[in-house]
Amino acid sequence: MSGAQPGPLAPGAEDLKIINLARSARARVAAAEGAAVRDETGRTYAAAAVALPSLKLSALHLAVAMAVSSGATSLEAAAVVSDGQQPDPDDLAAVRELGPAAVVFHAAPDGTVRAILRP
């Protein structure tokens, strides 16, 4: 996996949609992070991190799981919104398993894109 791509590479309209979905999922339940993914048909799945005593799931793991459980066979893109400096490597691995060529957008809670991660 390569790191952030500098320069004119910017999210398109569909990418901004999943960033906004991730922001909304995070804000709705005041979670530490929110995420959204887009599958091969353009369907989107958004999730917030789950932190229960008996169950802990990152937002991106949950969004990927929702896509898989809905029949998605690949991912085109993913977005994660958090206060963190970078996405968790385990989260990126979940995205890459279903979407080896998927672009991952890491954004701050205000929607500012911090990094665009490409395979």
C-alpha positions in Angstrom: 0.0 0.0 0.0 1.2 3.4 -0.7 0.6 6.5 1.3 -1.1 9.8 0.8 -1.0 11.2 -2.7 -0.2 14.9 -2.9 -1.2 17.3 -5.7 -4.3 17.9 -7.7 -5.8 14.5 -7.0 -9.0 15.4 -5.2 -12.2 13.7 -4.3 -14.9 13.7 -7.0 -18.7 14.2 -6.3 -19.3 10.5 -5.5 -16.3 10.5 -3.2 -17.5 13.7 -1.4 -20.8 11.8 -0.9 -19.2 9.0 1.1 -17.1 11.5 3.1 -20.3 13.3 4.0 -22.0 10.0 4.9 -19.1 9.1 7.1 -19.3 12.5 8.8 -23.0 12.1 9.4 -22.7 8.5 10.8 -20.0 9.8 13.2 -22.0 12.8 14.3 -25.3 11.0 14.7 -24.1 9.0 17.6 -21.1 11.1 18.7 -18.8 8.3 17.9 -15.0 8.5 17.7 -15.1 7.7 14.0 -17.4 7.3 11.1 -16.9 5.5 7.8 -18.6 4.8 4.5 -17.8 2.6 1.5 -19.0 2.4 -2.1 -19.4 -0.9 -3.7 -19.0 -2.0 -7.4 -22.6 -1.0 -8.1 -22.4 2.4 -6.5 -24.3 1.4 -3.4 -23.1 3.0 -0.2 -22.9 1.8 3.4 -22.2 4.1 6.3 -21.3 3.2 9.9 -20.0 4.6 13.2 -17.6 2.9 15.5 -19.2 0.6 18.1 -17.8 0.6 21.6 -19.8 -1.7 23.8 -18.3 -3.7 26.7 -18.8 -6.9 24.7 -18.3 -5.6 21.2 -15.8 -3.2 19.7 -15.8 -2.5 15.9 -14.2 0.3 14.0 -16.4 2.3 11.7 -14.6 1.1 8.6 -14.7 -2.6 9.6 -18.5 -2.2 10.2 -19.1 -0.4 6.9 -17.1 -3.2 5.0 -19.1 -5.9 6.9 -22.4 -4.2 6.0 -21.3 -4.1 2.3 -20.3 -7.8 2.4 -23.5 -8.9 4.2 -25.5 -7.0 1.5 -23.9 -8.9 -1.3 -21.1 -6.5 -2.4 -18.3 -8.3 -4.2 -15.9 -5.4 -4.4 -15.3 -1.9 -3.2 -14.5 1.2 -5.3 -13.9 3.6 -2.5 -14.0 4.1 1.3 -13.9 7.1 3.6 -13.0 7.3 7.2 -13.6 10.4 9.4 -11.8 10.7 12.7 -9.6 12.9 14.8 -6.7 10.4 14.2 -3.7 11.3 12.1 -4.1 8.2 9.9 -6.4 5.3 9.4 -5.7 2.1 11.3 -3.7 -0.4 9.2 -6.3 -3.2 10.1 -9.1 -1.0 8.8 -7.2 -0.5 5.5 -6.6 -4.2 5.3 -10.4 -4.9 5.5 -11.0 -2.4 2.6 -8.1 -3.9 0.5 -9.4 -7.5 1.0 -12.7 -6.6 -0.7 -11.4 -3.8 -2.9 -7.7 -4.1 -3.7 -7.9 -1.1 -6.0 -10.2 1.0 -3.8 -9.2 4.5 -2.9 -9.5 5.4 0.8 -10.1 9.0 1.9 -9.1 10.0 5.4 -10.9 13.1 6.5 -11.1 15.3 9.6 -14.4 15.7 11.4 -15.0 19.0 9.5 -14.7 17.1 6.2 -11.2 18.3 5.3 -9.5 15.5 3.4 -6.2 14.7 5.2 -5.1 11.9 2.9 -6.0 10.0 -0.2 -4.6 6.5 0.1 -4.2 4.5 -3.1 -3.0 0.9 -3.4 
